[in-house]
Amino acid sequence: MSRLDDLRFRAATGFQRRVGNPLLRRLPFQTLLETTGRVSGLPRRTPVGGRRVGDSFWLVSEFGERSQYVRNITADPRVRVRIRGRWHDGTARLLPDDDPVARLRTLPRGNSTAVRLLGTGLLTVRVDLTGA
């Protein structure tokens, strides 16, 4: 990873952790991904942008395997996703062979633009929803 990529990662994640995520988590219709903390075992809720397609929810992680929620998924793929105010259980799958830039073209434009601009290690994530 280049120095510039590392700087972008630190700046973006610092802002998200301290300002963006705490505000967005409070919005009732913000899509949230809930993972289980790999160290604490506690629920961790992260605002995400993505789209439901049938019984799956698709998103792209802007920092790939460096994202805390991706690291949590690696430890325990059982997740919940809040879509339009309703929680859904699911199993997350990391898809390193999927083209994340092409995937972003199928997802909501605003979030996809931010992910493309800030991201340094894009990674597609699919959540297979159960009882959807």
N, C-alpha and C positions, 0 to 999 in steps of 0.2 A: 504494500500500500504506500502510495506517495505521501509526502509531507502535506501537500494540499488536500488530498483525500482525508488524511487523519484530522486536519484542522476542520474541514467541513463536518466530519463525523462528530467531533467534540462540540463544535458550536451548535449543530442541529440537535444533538441528543441533550445537551445542557438546557437549551431553550425548551425543548419538548418536555423534559423531566420537571423543570421548575415552573413553567408558565403554560404552555400549550395544553399538555395532557390534563393537568388539574382542572383547567377551565372546560375543556371539551368533555371530560367524563361527566360533568354535571348536566350537560344538555340532554334532555329526555330522549331525543331521537337520534343522537349521535351513535353510529355503529361502534360497538366495543368488542374487543376480543379478550376473553378471560382465560388466562393460563394459570397453572399452579407453579408458584415460585420454586425453582429447583433446589434452593438452599433452605428457604423459610417454610415451604409447604403451604404458604398462604395464597389466596386468590390474588392475581395481578391483572388489573384491567387496563387495556391500552386502546385508545381511540384509533380506529383504522378506517381506511377508505377501501371499498371493494364493492363487489356486486354478487347478489345471489343469482344463480342459474340453476333452476330445478332444485335438486336436493343437495347442492354444493354452494359454498361461498368462496369466492376467489379474491385474493389480494396479492399485492407485491410488496415485499419488505424492502425498504430503501437501503438498508445496510446489511442485508443478507444475514449470514450467520453471526454477525456482530450484534444484531438486534437482540435485546434481552428476551423479548417474547419468542423469538426463534430458538434461542438457547433453552428456554423453558419447554417449548414444544419438543425439542430433541430429547429432553429428559422425560417428558410425559405428554404424549400427543392428545390426551383427552382435554378438550376445551369447551367453552361456551361462547356463543356469538350473540350479541344483542343487535337485532335488525328491526328497525322501525318500532323500537320500544319493547320488543318481545324476545325473550331468551330462548336459544336453541342449543341443545347439546350436540357435540360433534367430535370427530377425530381429524386432527390436522395432519396434512402431509406436505412435506417440503419437496418441491419439484425442480431440482437443479437442471434438468434437461429441457424444461419448458423455456420458451423465449420470453423473458419478462417484459421486454420493450413491446413486443407484439401483444402480450397480455394486457399491458397498460392501455392500449388502444381500445380495449373492450370494456374498460372500467370507467367510473365517473371521471370526467375531464379535469376538474379542479385538483383533486387529490393526485391524479396521475401526472399532471404537469409538475407539481411540487416534488413528487417522488423522482421523476426524471431529472429535475434540476439539482436536487440535493443528494440524491442517492449515489453511492459509490460501489455497491455490491449487490445489485438487484437480485431478488430471489422470489420466485412464485410460490405461493402457499395456497393449497386447496383444503377447505374444511368440508368433510363429508358430514352432512347434518343427519342426525338420527331422529326418527319420529317427526320429520319435517312436514 
